[in-house]
Amino acid sequence: MMEFRINDIDLRSIIVDVIRNCWMIILVMLATYFAIAGVYRLTYSPQYTTTATMAVTARGSQSGTYSSLTTAMNMAEVFSEVFQSDTLKEKIKADLEVDNLDYQISASVISETNLMTLTVTSNTPKMTYQIMQSALDNYTSVSDYLFSNASLQMVQDASVPMSASNPLNYSRIQKLGTLASGVVMIGIIALLSIFRQTVKRSKQAKYQLDGRIITTIPYERKYHSLQELKKKPKKSVLINSPLLSMPYSEANRKLGALIERHMRRRNQQVLLVTSVAENEGKSSIAGNIALSMVDRGKKVVIIDCDFRKPALYKVFELKELKNCLSDYLDGNCKYEDIITYQNNLAIISQKDSKKNSSNYFLTTQFAQFIKKCRSNFDYIIIDTPPMGACVDVEAIINHSDSSVMVVREDWSEIGAINDLCDVLKQNDQDFIGFILNAFHRSIFSNDSYSHYGDYQRRTTSNLHK
């Protein structure tokens, strides 16, 4: 397992992952939102409360009041204890003819007055009111045992409660819980992004990959406006297209020049272009290497040996293909019939996918085909299937002189890249190095791909070693 470095953290990759998985974040937040509401509703038990206010008065007194406020307050406290006594609770049960009664009753004295409030809380409005009336009807049977010179005079009678006293209010917790779930989900995605073992920055590749870094191809935007994104017009990624950005075109041209110089000095003709996984851009890279060599006056042929998912005919927009490479290997057409010329580049493409495609590359027909191409062209660029998808490359590699591997930003696992790179090296073949493709500029870095000249000079010196 690779050692984790703090410099490996790439903020852009984290942001991209969060944006890509925003649907998951939203889904989790919605699930949390409704889950909190569901839990509260399932566990919610409404409570209804009614209150009566009474004044403590003296029996037999003409004015009905105590001469001392202190005495009245003391008597009110005694009445409060009466209402909360177990004896009165038993009488209420008997009066309502129930065995179990779930309710709370409390009495409190209003400070500095002879007034007291009686509060009853229960599960239903009707039961709450009935308990209150039963308490008021039966309290004298308990209080008369304690004292007989005081009574209660109703000041404000109780009423049937119309709404719950504990309304269902969880909006604040629901909002906080939903927000917290979103933050946690973003944190999980960020951690997965940080510890994902892929090449996220070009500077990391020099110690993450077991081989030379030939160059870095900057990311090329296909759509520059919402209107283009909506219409999605076809945009070629080949260097002969005038719509490409200057950094992208120049990076590909210099890549072709580097590889051509490397192969020329070693008398090599056949270059194998591969990758670990699909959609890393190897077909486009192979096409641009070939076009760059043609621009330098070389006679070049590019061959699509990806019989499982051929792509060169799409890259070069070859709409009418009468004969493909498989047709020639099957003996159904001549060598000249499978070659299509475009901008002085010879293209041998494949359109239909084939099962057991590796069998084609183990035949003497394929060996003779490569030998014939060697005699007719200066350089042969072979676009192969991804090494992680099939074993075709191991059959094709025996017919090539050198190879390169395309590594797309934050795409394939580093372990798989290095393992398959070892396969290329073990076949006694010249592995030129890695081509970093579609890499973005780091958010907190000054290394722009418009300054790739210095980097290119470094890679040139590496290739000369």
Secondary structure, 3 states (H helix, E strand, C coil): CCCCCHHHCCHHHHHHHHHHCHHHHHHHHHHHHHHHHHHHHHHCCCCEEEEEEEEEEECCCCCCCCCCHHHHHHHHHHHHHHHCCHHHHHHHHHHHCCCCCCEEEEEEECCCCCEEEEEEEECCHHHHHHHHHHHHHHHHHHHCCCCCCEEEEEEECCCCCCCCCCCCCCHHHHHHHHHHHHHHHHHHHHHHHHCCCECCCHHHHHHHCCCCEEEEEECCCCCCCHHHHHHCCCCCCCCCCCCCCHHHHHHHHHHHHHHHHHHHHCCCCEEEEEECCCCCCHHHHHHHHHHHHHHCCCCEEEEECCCCCCCHHHHCCCCCCCCCHHHHHCCCCCHHHHEEEECCEEEECCCCCCCCCHHHHCCHHHHHHHHHHHHHCCEEEEECCCCCCCCHHHHHHHHCCEEEEEEECCCCEHHHHHHHHHHHHHCCCEEEEEEEEEECCCCCCCCCHHHHHHHHHHHHHHHCC
